[in-house]
């Protein structure tokens, strides 16, 4: 596990595995060190279509097609107090370099394992079941990691260190870079179910979002197999605290709160334990430094309502690998040399953050933009994870203007639907 010519990648999730794939394809030796042993459970089962292009670039798309993952052709939203569906199909907005009209719903345990194996096939050295304890520095430059191997602490030198440790945010915590989101404090409870009524045949493989009549409340429905569906309920953490009790009771209290959600869950049977998620949204004050980079959730995590997590993780790894390869070729992996990666990623996640902030202000009123001939394509472009430049998304300005118009009129019929979250 030694060799100062290697790049060390901490974490074998989608960000770390994708980073390994791109580095190996560029001829850069790299080692992925993963604390768990795959397969490992993980939430986040629905993928936006921007992942498809990256799967193709790293040669992983045939695996996605052959492994039987449920194909995802679109998304649908349901109102909180009456029945109805507002849907979108991905084929409405073809993307350059994407030659199919679908992405995938995945069992993340299986997906993450396959992607890590693919990185190994392309040339990454993969070490599992080995916790990384810390990143080692010489002054302010990262020079390797300390890991626990067979109960012994081992120092492993590296040309550069990539933190892909996910929400553990190893390096961010060590350098005190982490900032909790000042606005969002969401809480989610989720599990897998059988016998979920997935709706009409035309959209049964969509991701379904149910607006719930509670503070920033919504539920997801994601098909994992032909028979198993992931269901999650999300609301402001204060809603959970006010109710008290168990996560199961909190989850079940929402099942009858919206008519379409009640229909979907009428005969559902849970097949695994409930899990909870909290403290989603945060950012690091820096994504790069001398000899180190943060990718995926280790850099930034934005509320996952649009299934952006894997896409952002993979995109960050792609952008980071490009910048790192160029820096290694020049013999310069200083903070200044790696900053173009941070600039690009921060711009992209800021677009996502603004979109999500405006979405939470609108909630059921978001369907105004889904149904708009003028703005539908712009919304779909965002939902497919394609935007990393704020100037390319005028629909956000339209959403903001719409909110301002509603706010200024005390008698506006939609004013009661606006949420008070900052945007």
C-alpha positions as CSV (number, residue, x, y, z in Angstrom):
1,X,0.0,0.0,0.0
2,X,3.0,2.3,-0.2
3,X,4.1,4.4,-3.1
4,X,4.3,8.2,-3.1
5,X,3.4,8.2,-6.8
6,X,-0.2,7.2,-6.0
7,X,-3.3,9.3,-5.4
8,X,-5.1,8.1,-2.3
9,X,-8.9,8.2,-2.4
10,X,-10.7,8.0,0.9
11,X,-14.0,6.2,0.4
12,X,-15.4,3.7,-2.1
13,X,-18.9,5.2,-2.7
14,X,-19.9,6.7,-6.1
15,X,-17.7,9.8,-5.7
16,X,-14.6,7.8,-4.8
17,X,-15.2,5.0,-7.3
18,X,-15.8,7.5,-10.1
19,X,-12.7,9.4,-9.2
20,X,-10.7,6.2,-9.4
21,X,-12.2,5.3,-12.8
22,X,-11.3,8.7,-14.3
23,X,-7.8,8.7,-12.9
24,X,-7.1,5.2,-14.1
25,X,-8.3,6.0,-17.6
26,X,-5.9,9.0,-17.5
27,X,-3.1,6.7,-16.4
28,X,-2.8,8.1,-12.9
29,X,-2.1,5.3,-10.3
30,X,-4.6,5.5,-7.4
31,X,-5.7,3.5,-4.4
32,X,-9.3,3.6,-3.0
33,X,-9.5,2.9,0.7
34,X,-13.0,2.0,2.0
35,X,-13.8,1.6,5.7
36,X,-16.7,-0.8,5.0
37,X,-16.9,-4.0,3.1
38,X,-19.3,-3.9,0.1
39,X,-22.2,-4.5,-0.3
40,X,-23.2,-1.9,2.3
41,X,-26.7,-0.3,2.7
42,X,-27.2,3.2,1.6
43,X,-30.2,5.5,0.9
44,X,-30.4,7.5,-2.3
45,X,-31.8,5.0,-4.8
46,X,-32.9,7.2,-7.8
47,X,-30.5,8.6,-10.4
48,X,-30.9,11.6,-12.7
49,X,-30.0,11.2,-16.3
50,X,-26.8,13.2,-16.1
51,X,-25.2,10.1,-14.6
52,X,-25.8,8.2,-17.8
53,X,-23.2,10.2,-19.8
54,X,-20.6,9.5,-17.1
55,X,-21.4,5.8,-17.0
56,X,-20.8,5.8,-20.7
57,X,-17.5,7.7,-20.4
58,X,-16.1,5.3,-17.8
59,X,-17.4,2.2,-19.6
60,X,-19.9,1.3,-16.9
61,X,-23.1,1.8,-18.9
62,X,-23.3,-1.9,-20.1
63,X,-23.2,-3.0,-16.5
64,X,-26.1,-0.7,-15.7
65,X,-28.1,-2.1,-18.5
66,X,-27.3,-5.8,-17.8
67,X,-27.8,-5.8,-14.1
68,X,-31.6,-5.5,-14.2
69,X,-31.9,-2.1,-12.5
70,X,-35.4,-0.5,-12.8
71,X,-35.3,2.0,-15.7
72,X,-36.5,5.5,-14.8
73,X,-38.2,7.4,-17.6
74,X,-39.6,10.4,-15.7
75,X,-40.9,12.0,-12.6
76,X,-44.4,12.7,-11.2
77,X,-45.7,15.0,-8.5
78,X,-49.0,14.7,-6.6
79,X,-50.9,17.5,-4.8
80,X,-51.3,17.5,-1.0
81,X,-55.1,17.8,-0.7
82,X,-56.6,16.2,-3.8
83,X,-55.8,13.5,-6.4
84,X,-53.9,14.2,-9.5
85,X,-50.5,13.7,-11.3
86,X,-48.2,16.2,-12.9
87,X,-45.5,14.4,-14.8
88,X,-42.4,14.8,-17.0
89,X,-40.6,12.4,-19.3
90,X,-36.9,12.7,-19.7
91,X,-37.2,12.1,-23.5
92,X,-38.8,15.6,-23.7
93,X,-35.3,17.1,-23.3
94,X,-32.6,15.0,-25.2
95,X,-29.1,15.6,-23.9
96,X,-26.0,15.7,-26.0
97,X,-24.0,12.5,-25.4
98,X,-26.9,10.6,-23.8
99,X,-28.3,8.1,-26.2
100,X,-31.2,6.7,-24.1
101,X,-34.4,8.1,-22.7
102,X,-34.0,6.8,-19.2
103,X,-31.8,6.7,-16.1
104,X,-32.2,4.1,-13.3
105,X,-33.5,3.3,-9.9
106,X,-31.0,1.3,-8.0
107,X,-30.4,-0.8,-4.9
108,X,-27.5,1.3,-3.6
109,X,-25.8,-1.6,-1.9
110,X,-25.6,-3.4,-5.3
111,X,-24.9,-0.3,-7.3
112,X,-22.1,1.0,-5.1
113,X,-20.4,-2.5,-5.1
114,X,-20.6,-2.8,-8.9
115,X,-19.1,0.7,-9.4
116,X,-16.3,0.0,-7.0
117,X,-15.5,-3.3,-8.8
118,X,-15.5,-1.4,-12.0
119,X,-12.9,1.1,-10.7
120,X,-10.8,-1.9,-9.7
121,X,-11.2,-3.4,-13.1
122,X,-10.0,-0.1,-14.7
123,X,-6.9,-0.1,-12.5
124,X,-7.6,1.3,-9.1
125,X,-6.2,-0.6,-6.2
126,X,-9.1,-1.2,-3.8
127,X,-8.7,-1.8,-0.1
128,X,-11.9,-2.5,1.9
129,X,-12.6,-2.9,5.6
130,X,-9.8,-0.3,6.3
131,X,-10.7,2.9,8.1
132,X,-8.7,6.0,7.3
133,X,-8.1,7.8,10.6
134,X,-6.6,11.0,9.4
135,X,-5.0,12.8,6.5
136,X,-1.3,13.4,7.1
137,X,0.2,16.8,6.4
138,X,3.7,18.3,5.9
139,X,3.0,21.9,6.8
140,X,-0.2,22.7,4.9
141,X,0.4,20.1,2.2
142,X,-1.4,16.7,2.3
143,X,1.2,14.0,1.9
144,X,-0.7,10.8,2.8
145,X,-3.1,9.2,5.2
146,X,-3.0,7.1,8.4
147,X,-5.2,4.0,8.2
148,X,-5.9,1.1,10.5
149,X,-4.8,-2.2,9.0
150,X,-5.2,-5.4,11.0
151,X,-5.5,-3.4,14.1
152,X,-2.3,-1.4,13.4
153,X,-2.0,2.2,12.4
154,X,-0.1,2.5,9.1
155,X,1.1,5.7,7.4
156,X,0.5,5.6,3.6
157,X,2.2,8.3,1.5
158,X,0.5,9.9,-1.5
159,X,1.0,12.4,-4.3
160,X,-2.5,13.8,-3.5
161,X,-5.3,12.9,-1.2
162,X,-9.0,12.9,-2.3
163,X,-11.6,12.9,0.5
164,X,-14.6,11.0,-0.8
165,X,-15.6,9.9,2.7
166,X,-19.2,11.0,2.2
167,X,-21.2,12.5,5.0
168,X,-18.4,11.5,7.4
169,X,-16.6,14.5,6.0
170,X,-13.2,13.2,7.4
171,X,-11.0,16.1,6.1
172,X,-13.7,18.7,6.5
173,X,-14.1,17.9,10.2
174,X,-10.3,17.7,10.7
175,X,-9.7,21.1,9.1
176,X,-12.9,22.6,10.7
177,X,-14.3,23.5,7.3
178,X,-17.9,22.3,7.8
179,X,-20.8,24.8,7.9
180,X,-24.3,23.6,8.7
181,X,-27.0,24.9,6.4
182,X,-28.7,28.0,8.0
183,X,-32.1,27.3,6.5
184,X,-32.8,23.6,5.9
185,X,-33.2,21.2,8.8
186,X,-35.0,18.3,7.2
187,X,-35.7,14.9,8.8
188,X,-36.5,11.8,6.9
189,X,-37.8,8.3,7.8
190,X,-37.7,5.6,5.1
191,X,-38.0,1.9,4.4
192,X,-38.7,-0.6,1.7
193,X,-42.2,-1.9,1.0
194,X,-44.0,-4.5,-1.0
195,X,-47.6,-4.2,-2.5
196,X,-47.3,-0.4,-3.1
197,X,-49.8,0.8,-5.6
198,X,-47.5,2.4,-8.1
199,X,-50.2,4.0,-10.2
200,X,-50.9,3.9,-13.9
201,X,-48.7,1.5,-16.0
202,X,-47.4,4.5,-18.0
203,X,-45.7,6.0,-15.0
204,X,-45.2,3.2,-12.5
205,X,-41.5,3.3,-12.9
206,X,-41.2,7.1,-12.4
207,X,-40.0,8.6,-9.2
208,X,-43.2,9.8,-7.5
209,X,-43.2,12.8,-5.2
210,X,-46.2,13.4,-2.9
211,X,-46.6,16.9,-1.4
212,X,-47.8,16.5,2.2
213,X,-49.8,19.1,4.2
214,X,-47.1,19.7,6.8
215,X,-44.2,22.1,7.0
216,X,-41.9,21.4,4.0
217,X,-43.3,17.9,3.9
218,X,-43.1,15.5,1.0
219,X,-42.8,11.7,0.4
220,X,-40.9,9.8,-2.2
221,X,-41.8,6.6,-4.0
222,X,-38.9,4.8,-5.8
223,X,-39.2,1.3,-7.4
224,X,-36.2,-0.8,-6.4
225,X,-37.4,-4.0,-8.1
226,X,-40.6,-5.2,-9.7
227,X,-42.0,-5.9,-6.2
228,X,-40.0,-3.7,-3.8
229,X,-40.5,0.1,-3.5
230,X,-38.6,2.6,-1.4
231,X,-40.9,5.0,0.5
232,X,-39.6,7.9,2.5
233,X,-41.3,10.7,4.4
234,X,-39.6,14.1,4.8
235,X,-40.5,17.1,6.8
236,X,-38.9,19.8,8.9
237,X,-37.2,18.3,11.9
238,X,-39.4,20.5,14.2
239,X,-42.4,18.6,13.0
240,X,-40.9,15.3,14.3
241,X,-39.9,16.9,17.6
242,X,-43.3,18.3,18.1
243,X,-45.0,15.0,17.6
244,X,-42.5,12.9,19.7
245,X,-42.7,9.2,19.8
246,X,-41.0,6.6,17.5
247,X,-39.9,7.1,13.9
248,X,-42.4,4.4,12.9
249,X,-45.3,6.3,14.5
250,X,-44.1,9.5,12.9
251,X,-44.0,7.8,9.4
252,X,-47.4,6.2,9.8
253,X,-49.0,9.5,10.9
254,X,-48.4,10.9,7.4
255,X,-49.8,7.9,5.4
256,X,-53.3,9.3,5.3
257,X,-52.4,13.0,5.0
258,X,-52.5,13.2,1.1
259,X,-55.0,11.2,-0.9
260,X,-52.7,9.8,-3.6
261,X,-50.1,8.8,-1.0
262,X,-52.8,7.1,1.0
263,X,-53.9,5.1,-2.1
264,X,-50.3,4.1,-2.8
265,X,-49.7,2.8,0.7
266,X,-53.1,1.3,1.4
267,X,-52.0,-2.3,1.1
268,X,-48.2,-1.8,1.5
269,X,-46.2,-4.2,3.7
270,X,-42.8,-3.1,5.1
271,X,-39.9,-5.5,4.4
272,X,-37.0,-4.0,6.2
273,X,-36.3,-1.7,9.2
274,X,-37.1,2.0,9.2
275,X,-34.1,4.2,8.9
276,X,-33.7,7.9,9.7
277,X,-31.7,10.7,8.0
278,X,-31.1,14.1,9.4
279,X,-28.6,17.0,9.2
280,X,-28.6,16.7,5.4
281,X,-27.6,20.1,4.1
282,X,-24.1,21.5,4.7
283,X,-21.1,22.9,2.9
284,X,-17.3,23.1,3.3
285,X,-15.7,26.5,3.3
286,X,-13.1,25.1,1.0
287,X,-13.1,22.2,-1.4
288,X,-9.4,22.1,-2.2
289,X,-6.0,22.8,-0.6
290,X,-2.4,22.0,-1.2
291,X,-2.4,18.4,-2.4
292,X,-6.0,17.6,-1.4
293,X,-9.5,17.8,-2.8
294,X,-13.0,17.1,-1.5
295,X,-15.5,15.3,-3.7
296,X,-19.1,14.2,-3.4
297,X,-20.8,14.5,-0.1
298,X,-17.5,15.2,1.6
299,X,-17.6,18.6,-0.1
300,X,-21.2,19.6,-0.2
301,X,-24.6,18.0,0.5
302,X,-27.8,19.6,-0.6
303,X,-31.3,18.4,0.3
304,X,-31.9,15.3,-1.9
305,X,-35.4,16.1,-3.0
306,X,-34.4,15.9,-6.7
307,X,-32.2,12.8,-6.4
308,X,-29.2,14.9,-7.2
309,X,-26.8,13.2,-4.7
310,X,-25.2,10.5,-6.9
311,X,-25.1,12.9,-9.9
312,X,-23.3,15.6,-7.9
313,X,-20.9,13.0,-6.5
314,X,-20.0,11.7,-9.9
315,X,-19.8,15.1,-11.5
316,X,-17.6,16.4,-8.7
317,X,-15.3,13.4,-9.2
318,X,-15.2,13.9,-13.0
319,X,-14.3,17.6,-12.6
320,X,-11.8,16.9,-9.8
321,X,-10.0,14.3,-11.8
322,X,-9.7,16.6,-14.8
323,X,-8.2,19.4,-12.7
324,X,-5.9,17.0,-10.8
325,X,-4.6,15.2,-13.9
326,X,-3.7,18.6,-15.4
327,X,-2.0,19.7,-12.2
328,X,0.0,16.5,-11.9
329,X,1.1,16.9,-15.5
330,X,2.4,20.4,-14.7
331,X,3.9,19.3,-11.4
332,X,1.6,21.7,-9.6
333,X,-1.2,20.5,-7.3
334,X,-1.2,23.6,-5.1
335,X,-4.5,25.0,-3.8
336,X,-4.3,27.7,-6.6
337,X,-3.9,25.0,-9.3
338,X,-6.8,23.0,-8.0
339,X,-9.2,25.9,-7.4
340,X,-10.8,25.8,-10.9
341,X,-12.4,22.5,-9.8
342,X,-13.9,24.2,-6.7
343,X,-15.2,27.1,-8.8
344,X,-17.0,24.8,-11.2
345,X,-18.5,22.5,-8.5
346,X,-19.5,25.3,-6.2
347,X,-21.3,27.1,-9.1
348,X,-23.2,23.9,-9.9
349,X,-24.3,23.0,-6.3
350,X,-25.3,26.7,-5.8
351,X,-27.7,26.3,-8.7
352,X,-29.1,23.2,-7.1
353,X,-29.4,24.9,-3.8
354,X,-31.2,27.9,-5.3
355,X,-33.6,25.6,-7.2
356,X,-34.4,23.6,-4.1
357,X,-34.9,26.8,-2.0
358,X,-37.3,28.1,-4.5
359,X,-39.0,24.7,-4.8
360,X,-39.6,24.6,-1.0
361,X,-41.1,28.1,-1.2
362,X,-43.5,26.9,-3.9
363,X,-44.1,23.3,-3.0
364,X,-47.5,22.5,-4.6
365,X,-47.3,25.7,-6.7
366,X,-44.2,24.2,-8.4
367,X,-46.7,22.5,-10.7
368,X,-47.3,25.9,-12.3
369,X,-43.8,25.6,-13.8
370,X,-44.1,21.9,-14.6
371,X,-47.2,22.7,-16.7
372,X,-45.8,25.9,-18.3
373,X,-44.9,25.7,-22.0
374,X,-42.4,28.5,-21.5
375,X,-40.6,27.0,-18.5
376,X,-41.1,23.3,-18.7
377,X,-37.9,22.6,-20.6
378,X,-35.9,24.7,-18.1
379,X,-37.3,22.8,-15.2
380,X,-36.6,19.4,-16.9
381,X,-33.0,20.5,-17.7
382,X,-32.5,21.2,-14.0
383,X,-34.1,17.9,-13.0
384,X,-31.8,16.0,-15.2
385,X,-28.7,17.5,-13.5
386,X,-27.3,19.2,-16.5
387,X,-26.7,22.8,-15.2
388,X,-23.5,24.1,-13.6
389,X,-23.8,27.7,-14.8
390,X,-26.4,30.0,-13.2
391,X,-26.7,32.0,-16.5
392,X,-28.1,28.9,-18.2
393,X,-31.2,28.7,-15.9
394,X,-33.5,31.7,-16.4
395,X,-36.3,29.6,-15.1
396,X,-35.0,30.3,-11.6
397,X,-35.5,34.0,-12.1
398,X,-39.0,33.2,-13.3
399,X,-39.7,31.2,-10.1
400,X,-38.3,34.0,-7.9
401,X,-40.4,36.6,-9.8
402,X,-43.6,34.5,-9.4
403,X,-43.0,34.2,-5.6
404,X,-42.5,37.9,-5.3
405,X,-45.8,38.5,-7.2
406,X,-47.7,36.2,-4.9
407,X,-46.1,37.8,-1.8
408,X,-47.0,41.3,-2.8
409,X,-50.7,40.6,-3.0
410,X,-52.5,39.9,0.3
411,X,-55.5,38.7,-1.6
412,X,-53.6,36.4,-4.0
413,X,-55.3,33.0,-4.1
414,X,-52.0,31.2,-3.8
415,X,-50.4,33.2,-1.0
416,X,-51.4,30.6,1.7
417,X,-49.4,28.0,-0.2
418,X,-46.1,29.8,0.0
419,X,-43.6,28.5,2.5
420,X,-41.6,31.0,4.6
421,X,-38.2,29.4,3.9
422,X,-35.6,31.8,2.7
423,X,-34.8,31.6,-1.0
